[in-house]
Amino acid sequence: MSAGHSEWVVYRAPKSVSFGHQSRLRDPRRAWPSVQRFLAELTRSTFGHYIQLTCHEPGLLNLAGATSRVEEARGIFGAEAQQNGPYRTHPSWSLSEAQVPAAIDFALDDDKFPKQELGPCWFTFGYQFCWPEFDDALPAQTETRPIMSRLGLILGQQRLFLQPLFVYPGPWDAERVRDFIDRTEAIIPFRFRDQYFKRWLPPEKRGSQGRLLRLEPTWRRGKQLH
């Protein structure tokens, strides 16, 4: 199947829901392994470029807990990034790929502190990936739409939030695309919302990335897998 010069299916949550979803498993200690399973079984992935840990400044009632999180982060990751602007921001660390496992463990330890409105920490990272299922659907050299999918993650505050941009290189009415989504839905670490699937039309003008069109909620034959 050639992915060039054909329409694709794309899944992306809108800005109104912060471009994402709460993890299917509410406990982040259980949710994170489900993300690892998804990546290992369904994708060929690499880390994205943005990997940042933030420890939020405490409110009066959470002073001791938040302060201890900042000191712990300094002990593990070193001094936080320098603040050069006129306004004070929360202590943050730009991390390397090698530091991701330690940062995940650090963020999961938020459950050892009282839950608060923001924080005490926030670890943001992500992946870009392709679906090996569609390795034969390589785009033409003239294709301007990026075929790589992305999954952003925000871990901390005793939850895992996921921001997907999934690209399926095939038209919405292709059995192969619909069957793949149906077969893999149980492994996806969040719950799909059918209204967030869109048709991605090929560009009509040079340099364009094409248009997104709405799909009917029943486009997947009304099948409910969750």
C-alpha positions in Angstrom: 0.0 0.0 0.0 1.5 3.3 -1.0 1.0 6.1 1.5 1.9 8.9 -0.9 -0.8 10.9 -2.5 -3.6 9.3 -0.5 -5.6 10.3 2.5 -4.6 9.1 6.0 -6.3 8.8 9.4 -5.0 10.9 12.3 -6.0 10.8 16.0 -5.4 13.9 18.1 -7.3 15.2 21.1 -8.3 18.9 20.9 -7.0 21.9 22.9 -10.2 21.8 25.0 -9.0 18.7 26.7 -5.3 19.8 26.8 -4.6 17.7 23.7 -4.8 14.5 25.7 -6.3 11.9 28.1 -5.8 10.6 31.5 -4.3 7.1 31.4 -6.7 4.2 31.2 -5.3 2.8 34.5 -5.6 5.6 37.0 -2.7 4.5 39.2 0.4 5.9 37.5 2.6 3.0 38.9 0.4 0.6 36.9 -0.2 3.0 34.0 3.5 3.5 33.1 4.1 -0.3 32.4 1.1 -0.2 30.1 2.8 2.6 28.1 5.9 0.5 28.0 3.9 -2.5 26.7 2.3 -0.3 24.0 5.6 1.0 22.8 7.3 -2.4 22.8 4.5 -4.4 21.1 3.1 -1.9 18.6 5.7 0.7 17.7 9.3 1.4 16.8 10.0 4.4 18.9 12.7 6.9 19.9 12.7 9.6 22.6 11.5 13.1 21.7 13.8 16.1 22.1 11.9 17.7 25.1 12.7 16.0 28.5 12.0 18.3 31.5 11.4 17.8 35.2 9.8 20.6 37.2 9.3 20.9 40.9 6.5 23.3 41.7 6.9 26.0 44.3 4.9 25.1 47.4 1.7 26.6 48.8 1.8 27.4 52.5 0.2 24.1 53.4 2.6 22.0 51.3 5.9 23.8 52.1 7.7 20.9 53.7 6.8 18.3 51.1 7.5 20.5 48.1 10.8 21.7 49.5 11.9 18.2 50.2 11.1 17.3 46.5 13.3 20.2 45.3 16.2 19.1 47.5 15.8 15.5 46.4 15.8 16.5 42.8 19.0 18.5 43.2 20.6 15.5 44.8 19.8 13.2 41.9 19.9 15.6 38.9 22.2 18.4 40.1 21.5 22.1 40.1 18.4 23.3 38.3 18.5 25.4 35.2 19.5 29.0 35.8 16.7 31.6 35.8 17.8 34.6 33.7 14.5 36.4 33.1 12.9 39.0 35.3 10.3 36.6 36.8 10.9 33.7 39.1 9.8 30.3 37.8 9.6 26.8 39.3 12.9 24.9 39.6 13.3 22.8 36.5 15.9 20.4 34.9 16.5 19.7 31.3 17.4 16.0 31.3 19.1 13.5 29.0 17.7 10.3 27.7 19.9 8.4 30.2 18.2 10.2 33.1 14.7 9.3 32.1 14.4 6.1 34.2 15.5 8.0 37.4 13.1 10.9 36.6 10.2 8.4 36.1 10.9 6.9 39.5 11.2 10.4 41.0 7.9 11.5 39.6 6.1 8.3 40.7 7.2 9.0 44.2 4.7 11.9 44.3 2.4 9.4 45.9 4.5 9.6 49.1 3.4 13.2 49.6 -0.1 14.8 50.1 -1.9 15.4 46.9 -2.0 19.1 45.9 -3.5 21.2 43.2 -0.2 21.4 41.3 2.8 19.2 41.7 4.8 18.6 43.7 6.6 17.6 40.6 5.9 17.4 36.8 8.0 15.2 34.5 7.3 15.9 30.8 8.8 13.7 28.0 7.7 11.9 24.9 8.3 9.6 22.0 8.1 9.7 18.3 7.4 6.4 16.5 6.1 4.5 13.5 3.9 1.5 13.3 5.8 -1.6 12.0 2.4 -2.8 10.8 2.6 -0.1 8.1 6.3 -0.4 7.1 5.2 -1.0 3.5 3.3 2.3 3.5 6.3 4.6 3.0 5.4 8.1 1.8 6.5 9.4 -1.6 9.4 11.8 -1.6 7.1 14.6 -2.5 4.9 14.0 0.6 4.9 17.0 3.0 2.8 15.4 5.8 4.9 13.9 8.6 4.2 10.2 8.8 5.7 9.8 12.3 3.3 9.5 15.3 4.0 11.1 18.7 3.1 10.4 22.3 3.7 13.0 24.9 3.6 12.1 28.6 3.2 14.2 31.7 4.0 12.2 34.9 3.5 13.6 38.4 0.8 14.9 40.7 -0.1 11.2 41.2 -1.3 10.7 37.7 -0.2 10.0 34.1 -1.5 12.2 31.3 -1.0 11.3 27.6 -1.0 13.5 24.6 -1.2 11.4 21.4 -0.8 12.3 17.8 -1.3 9.0 16.0 -0.9 8.8 12.2 -2.4 5.8 10.4 -1.1 5.9 6.7 -4.3 4.8 5.0 -7.8 6.0 4.2 -10.6 5.8 6.8 -12.6 3.3 4.8 -9.6 0.8 4.4 -10.3 -2.4 6.3 -6.6 -2.6 7.1 -6.6 0.7 9.0 -9.9 0.0 10.9 -8.9 -3.5 11.8 -5.5 -2.4 13.1 -7.1 0.2 15.3 -9.7 -2.3 16.6 -7.1 -5.0 17.2 -4.7 -2.7 19.1 -7.2 -0.6 21.1 -7.0 -2.7 24.2 -3.2 -2.1 24.3 -3.5 1.7 23.9 -2.8 3.2 27.3 -5.8 5.6 27.2 -9.4 5.4 25.9 -10.0 6.5 22.3 -12.7 9.0 21.6 -14.1 8.3 18.2 -14.8 12.0 17.6 -11.0 12.7 17.7 -10.2 10.7 14.7 -9.9 12.8 11.5 -9.4 12.3 7.8 -6.1 13.8 6.7 -6.3 14.8 3.1 -3.1 15.1 0.9 -2.0 18.6 0.2 -3.3 20.3 -2.9 -0.6 22.9 -3.0 3.2 22.6 -2.8 4.4 23.2 0.8 1.0 22.5 2.3 0.4 19.7 4.8 -3.2 19.0 3.7 -6.6 19.4 5.4 -8.2 17.6 8.4 -11.9 16.6 8.0 -14.3 15.3 10.5 -15.3 11.7 10.6 -18.7 10.4 11.6 -18.7 9.0 15.2 -19.8 5.6 13.8 -17.0 5.4 11.2 -15.6 2.3 12.9 -18.9 0.5 12.4 -20.0 1.6 15.9 -17.9 -1.0 17.5 -17.3 -0.4 21.2 -14.3 -2.2 22.7 -14.2 -0.6 26.1 
